[in-house]
C-alpha cells in the first residue's frame, strides 16, 4: 500500500518497519548483467535525474581536464 500526499509532495510506503528489515536481510544482489560496453558504462557512471541525467565523468570535479591538443 502507498500513501500519496500531493500537497506535501510525499509518497510513503505503508509497510511495517520490521517487514522491510526482513526483506532487506533476505535480499541478494543479482549478478551484474553487463560486463562491458555501453550498458556497463551507463550502469556505473550515469547519475540520477534529480542531478541532471548525465555521466559523472562529464562533471567538472571528476578530474583534471586534458587541455588543448598540441598542434604542430
C-alpha positions as a printed NumPy array, in Angstrom:
array([[  0.   ,   0.   ,   0.   ],
       [  1.116,   3.528,  -0.783],
       [  0.056,   6.909,   0.518],
       [  0.341,   9.741,  -1.999],
       [  0.203,  13.227,  -0.441],
       [  0.299,  15.681,  -3.35 ],
       [  0.078,  18.975,  -1.414],
       [  3.109,  17.975,   0.68 ],
       [  4.873,  16.207,  -2.216],
       [  5.255,  12.901,  -0.343],
       [  4.99 ,   9.285,  -1.365],
       [  5.042,   6.889,   1.578],
       [  5.1  ,   3.114,   1.526],
       [  2.726,   1.766,   4.164],
       [  4.78 ,  -1.262,   5.196],
       [  5.793,  -2.223,   8.699],
       [  9.445,  -1.43 ,   9.509],
       [ 10.022,  -4.998,  10.719],
       [  8.786,  -6.366,   7.391],
       [ 11.089,  -4.008,   5.48 ],
       [ 14.027,  -5.098,   7.618],
       [ 13.239,  -8.775,   6.913],
       [ 13.111,  -8.024,   3.186],
       [ 16.444,  -6.188,   3.313],
       [ 18.069,  -9.058,   5.214],
       [ 16.791, -11.644,   2.71 ],
       [ 17.706,  -9.665,  -0.428],
       [ 20.592, -10.962,  -2.515],
       [ 22.126,  -8.663,  -5.108],
       [ 21.813, -10.045,  -8.639],
       [ 24.853, -10.767, -10.752],
       [ 25.841,  -7.806, -12.928],
       [ 24.005,  -8.047, -16.227],
       [ 26.637,  -6.249, -18.27 ],
       [ 30.379,  -6.656, -18.015],
       [ 31.477,  -4.233, -20.741],
       [ 30.238,  -1.826, -23.379],
       [ 27.637,   0.918, -23.316],
       [ 25.35 ,  -0.744, -20.752],
       [ 28.238,  -1.342, -18.349],
       [ 29.385,   2.278, -18.646],
       [ 25.828,   3.55 , -18.161],
       [ 25.243,   1.374, -15.088],
       [ 28.481,   2.593, -13.473],
       [ 28.513,   6.274, -14.41 ],
       [ 25.002,   7.638, -15.084],
       [ 23.787,   9.985, -12.354],
       [ 20.161,  10.258, -11.302],
       [ 17.533,  12.541, -12.857],
       [ 17.494,  14.978,  -9.954],
       [ 21.185,  15.637, -10.643],
       [ 20.897,  16.017, -14.407],
       [ 20.894,  12.532, -16.023],
       [ 24.469,  12.907, -17.169],
       [ 27.616,  10.855, -16.755],
       [ 29.62 ,  11.541, -13.613],
       [ 32.853,  11.781, -15.592],
       [ 31.476,  14.777, -17.522],
       [ 31.221,  16.851, -14.35 ],
       [ 33.945,  19.348, -13.554],
       [ 35.029,  17.721, -10.303],
       [ 35.812,  14.326, -11.854],
       [ 39.441,  15.085, -12.694],
       [ 41.802,  17.47 , -14.361],
       [ 40.931,  18.49 , -17.918],
       [ 43.22 ,  17.222, -20.665],
       [ 43.755,  20.729, -22.016],
       [ 44.149,  21.805, -25.607],
       [ 45.785,  19.391, -28.039],
       [ 49.285,  20.069, -29.296],
       [ 49.206,  21.475, -32.818],
       [ 52.322,  21.121, -34.92 ]])
